């Protein structure tokens, strides 16, 4: 049984900034190739929710790391409907709120938090066997041996329009927040947002979701791991 699971292994690493289409593309690709799906950003958001709930100072790295280590974080890997809980509490809606969004880059920059979650992400990848993983450091850090590494990008305008439509927020305010998060995520010392050297880069500005998914499936077929 283990031989069959190993033979069917396929790890796809999808990185890129917010609004580039990572989540929708990754979920659809996972469903299309009968794989699991892991949203690593949701894990950082869940830890951020726990930190905010605890009331510790976001600039106190030691305290933030302690909260992260003590939180019972669980995340599903079903592309059709994963769920996130912290200490038995469902936080799917809460982690997408403005308070968590404003704080997640600061929490994700704490090296001890990243080390903790990267270790957990690697466990989930190993357990799944076939999985599409999305985030900001998957190809370079979390799964450097992935069968396919993809870096999705899009123009700042397109990204802001997409995220604004999703969150029903002002486009200008959304653009400013995305620029803020890009700056923080790209300049943090621990595992900054970056493109893996061997990643396939796709600019999704003018591409539909189905077009992007089809391109990735073609790449997997060419590599014999679809």
Backbone torsions as a table, in degrees:
resi	resn	phi	psi	omega
1	UNK	NA	-44.4	179.5
2	UNK	-61.2	-35.7	179.5
3	UNK	-62.7	-42.0	179.9
4	UNK	-65.1	-40.1	179.4
5	UNK	-64.1	-45.6	-178.8
6	UNK	-64.1	-38.6	-178.9
7	UNK	-64.9	-29.2	-178.7
8	UNK	-94.2	10.5	-177.8
9	UNK	-63.3	142.7	176.1
10	UNK	-159.3	116.5	179.5
11	UNK	-115.4	121.6	177.6
12	UNK	-113.2	124.5	179.6
13	UNK	-104.2	121.4	-179.2
14	UNK	-119.2	114.6	179.2
15	UNK	-116.3	167.6	176.4
16	UNK	148.2	166.6	-178.8
17	UNK	-75.4	169.2	178.5
18	UNK	-60.7	139.7	176.6
19	UNK	85.5	4.7	-178.9
20	UNK	-86.6	-6.7	178.5
21	UNK	101.3	10.1	-174.6
22	UNK	-55.8	-50.7	-172.3
23	UNK	-64.4	-50.8	-178.0
24	UNK	-64.4	-44.8	179.3
25	UNK	-61.9	-45.7	-176.9
26	UNK	-64.6	-43.1	179.2
27	UNK	-62.9	-45.8	-178.6
28	UNK	-66.6	-39.7	178.5
29	UNK	-63.6	-44.3	-180.0
30	UNK	-59.7	-45.5	179.5
31	UNK	-63.9	-36.6	-176.9
32	UNK	-72.3	-25.7	-179.3
33	UNK	-110.6	16.3	177.7
34	UNK	56.5	51.0	-179.1
35	UNK	-122.4	167.1	173.2
36	UNK	-82.4	172.7	-177.3
37	UNK	-139.5	134.8	179.3
38	UNK	-130.0	119.9	176.2
39	UNK	-96.7	95.7	-177.3
40	UNK	-69.1	-26.3	177.6
41	UNK	-62.1	-34.9	178.7
42	UNK	-64.6	-31.4	178.5
43	UNK	-67.5	-43.3	177.6
44	UNK	-66.6	-36.5	177.6
45	UNK	-65.7	-39.2	179.6
46	UNK	-64.6	-42.4	176.7
47	UNK	-64.2	-39.3	178.0
48	UNK	-61.4	-41.5	177.2
49	UNK	-59.7	-43.1	179.7
50	UNK	-64.6	-39.1	178.6
51	UNK	-65.2	-44.8	179.4
52	UNK	-63.6	-40.8	179.2
53	UNK	-63.8	-33.6	-177.5
54	UNK	-73.6	-24.4	179.6
55	UNK	84.4	6.5	-179.9
56	UNK	-73.2	157.3	179.6
57	UNK	-70.4	127.2	-178.7
58	UNK	-62.6	-22.0	-179.8
59	UNK	-88.2	-4.0	178.9
60	UNK	-92.0	89.4	-173.8
61	UNK	-57.6	-39.0	-178.4
62	UNK	-64.3	-43.7	179.7
63	UNK	-68.7	-39.6	178.2
64	UNK	-61.5	-44.4	179.5
65	UNK	-63.3	-36.6	179.7
66	UNK	-64.9	-43.6	178.2
67	UNK	-61.3	-44.2	-179.6
68	UNK	-60.8	-42.4	-177.9
69	UNK	-67.7	-31.4	-176.0
70	UNK	-90.2	-16.5	-178.3
71	UNK	-72.7	137.4	176.4
72	UNK	-90.9	89.5	-176.4
73	UNK	-95.0	128.0	177.8
74	UNK	-132.9	137.3	-179.6
75	UNK	-137.7	136.0	178.5
76	UNK	-80.2	163.0	179.9
77	UNK	-126.3	22.5	176.6
78	UNK	-85.6	118.1	-177.4
79	UNK	-63.7	-18.6	-179.6
80	UNK	-85.7	-12.1	-178.8
81	UNK	173.5	70.5	178.4
82	UNK	-78.7	158.9	178.4
83	UNK	-133.9	153.0	-179.9
84	UNK	-123.0	129.9	176.2
85	UNK	-129.3	149.3	173.9
86	UNK	-127.8	119.6	-177.8
87	UNK	53.3	39.9	177.1
88	UNK	81.6	0.1	-179.1
89	UNK	-101.7	127.6	177.0
90	UNK	-70.7	127.4	-176.3
91	UNK	-125.1	21.0	-177.7
92	UNK	-53.3	-45.2	-178.3
93	UNK	-78.5	-42.4	-175.9
94	UNK	-61.9	-36.5	-175.4
95	UNK	-73.5	-9.7	177.8
96	UNK	-98.7	2.0	-178.7
97	UNK	-75.7	165.6	-176.5
98	UNK	-63.3	-32.1	-178.7
99	UNK	-65.7	-45.6	179.0
100	UNK	-68.4	-41.8	-180.0
101	UNK	-58.2	-39.8	-178.6
102	UNK	-70.0	-25.3	-172.9
103	UNK	-105.5	-14.9	-169.8
104	UNK	-64.6	-34.8	-179.2
105	UNK	-64.2	-37.5	179.6
106	UNK	-66.8	-43.2	179.9
107	UNK	-68.1	-41.3	-178.5
108	UNK	-67.8	-16.8	-179.7
109	UNK	-81.9	-11.7	-178.6
110	UNK	-73.6	117.7	-175.8
111	UNK	-53.9	-40.4	-178.2
112	UNK	-67.2	-34.3	177.0
113	UNK	-66.4	-44.7	-179.5
114	UNK	-63.3	-43.5	-180.0
115	UNK	-60.4	-42.7	-179.9
116	UNK	-62.1	-49.0	-175.8
117	UNK	-75.0	-34.2	176.4
118	UNK	-61.4	-41.7	178.1
119	UNK	-61.3	-43.0	179.6
120	UNK	-66.9	-39.7	179.3
121	UNK	-62.9	-40.0	178.8
122	UNK	-65.5	-36.0	176.1
123	UNK	-62.3	-45.4	-179.0
124	UNK	-64.7	-38.4	177.7
125	UNK	-63.4	-45.3	-179.4
126	UNK	-63.7	-40.4	-179.9
127	UNK	-66.6	-36.9	-174.7
128	UNK	-75.0	-41.1	-177.6
129	UNK	81.5	-62.6	174.7
130	UNK	-109.1	117.8	-173.7
131	UNK	-159.5	145.5	172.5
132	UNK	-109.3	122.6	-175.1
133	UNK	-117.6	128.7	-179.8
134	UNK	-120.1	147.8	178.5
135	UNK	174.3	-145.9	-178.9
136	UNK	-121.2	-10.4	-178.4
137	UNK	-137.9	27.6	-173.2
138	UNK	-72.3	-55.2	-179.9
139	UNK	-63.1	-46.9	-178.1
140	UNK	-73.9	-31.2	-169.4
141	UNK	-122.8	-57.3	-171.4
142	UNK	-70.2	-47.3	-176.7
143	UNK	-133.4	67.0	-177.7
144	UNK	-63.8	-16.8	178.9
145	UNK	-101.2	20.3	-179.0
146	UNK	-58.5	148.4	179.3
147	UNK	-67.3	-31.3	177.6
148	UNK	-143.9	128.5	175.7
149	UNK	-113.7	129.8	-177.5
150	UNK	-127.2	139.4	174.0
151	UNK	-119.9	110.2	179.1
152	UNK	-92.7	136.6	177.4
153	UNK	-140.9	172.2	177.7
154	UNK	-166.3	164.6	179.2
155	UNK	-63.9	154.4	178.9
156	UNK	-58.2	-38.0	-179.3
157	UNK	-65.2	-45.4	-179.6
158	UNK	-64.5	-41.8	180.0
159	UNK	-63.2	-43.0	179.9
160	UNK	-65.4	-40.7	179.2
161	UNK	-62.5	-43.7	-178.9
162	UNK	-64.8	-49.5	-177.4
163	UNK	-66.2	-36.9	177.8
164	UNK	-62.7	-40.8	179.3
165	UNK	-66.5	-37.7	179.5
166	UNK	-66.7	-43.4	-173.1
167	UNK	-98.4	-1.4	-177.7
168	UNK	54.8	49.3	-179.5
169	UNK	-119.6	166.6	178.8
170	UNK	-66.0	134.5	-175.9
171	UNK	-62.4	-44.3	-178.6
172	UNK	-63.0	-42.7	179.9
173	UNK	-67.0	-38.9	178.4
174	UNK	-64.3	-42.2	179.2
175	UNK	-60.9	-41.5	179.7
176	UNK	-65.6	-39.7	-179.6
177	UNK	-69.2	-39.2	178.2
178	UNK	-64.4	-39.1	178.5
179	UNK	-64.5	-38.3	178.3
180	UNK	-63.7	-47.2	-178.7
181	UNK	-67.0	-38.6	177.5
182	UNK	-58.7	-44.3	-178.4
183	UNK	-64.0	-45.7	-179.6
184	UNK	-66.3	-44.5	-177.1
185	UNK	-69.2	-31.4	-177.0
186	UNK	-84.0	-18.9	-175.6
187	UNK	-110.7	-2.1	178.8
188	UNK	-65.3	151.3	-177.1
189	UNK	-72.9	-35.6	-176.8
190	UNK	-94.2	116.5	173.4
191	UNK	47.7	61.1	-179.7
192	UNK	-66.1	159.4	174.5
193	UNK	-60.8	122.2	178.8
194	UNK	-158.7	160.1	179.2
195	UNK	-88.5	129.5	175.4
196	UNK	-64.3	145.0	-176.3
197	UNK	-58.1	-32.6	-177.5
198	UNK	-105.0	21.4	180.0
199	UNK	-81.6	148.0	171.8
200	UNK	-85.6	124.0	-178.3
201	UNK	-96.2	127.6	177.2
202	UNK	-125.2	121.9	174.5
203	UNK	-88.8	114.3	-173.8
204	UNK	-94.3	8.4	-176.1
205	UNK	-52.9	-45.3	-176.2
206	UNK	-108.0	12.1	-177.3
207	UNK	-108.4	142.5	173.8
208	UNK	-82.0	163.6	-179.0
209	UNK	-58.4	-44.9	-178.6
210	UNK	-62.4	-37.0	178.8
211	UNK	-63.7	-43.2	180.0
212	UNK	-64.5	-46.0	-179.6
213	UNK	-61.4	-42.6	179.6
214	UNK	-61.5	-39.5	179.8
215	UNK	-64.8	-41.0	-179.9
216	UNK	-68.9	-38.5	177.7
217	UNK	-64.8	-36.2	177.8
218	UNK	-64.8	-40.9	179.0
219	UNK	-63.3	-40.3	179.2
220	UNK	-66.9	-39.4	178.4
221	UNK	-62.9	-42.3	179.3
222	UNK	-61.4	-31.7	-178.6
223	UNK	-90.0	-2.4	176.8
224	UNK	73.7	25.4	-178.3
225	UNK	-126.1	14.8	-178.4
226	UNK	-70.8	NA	NA
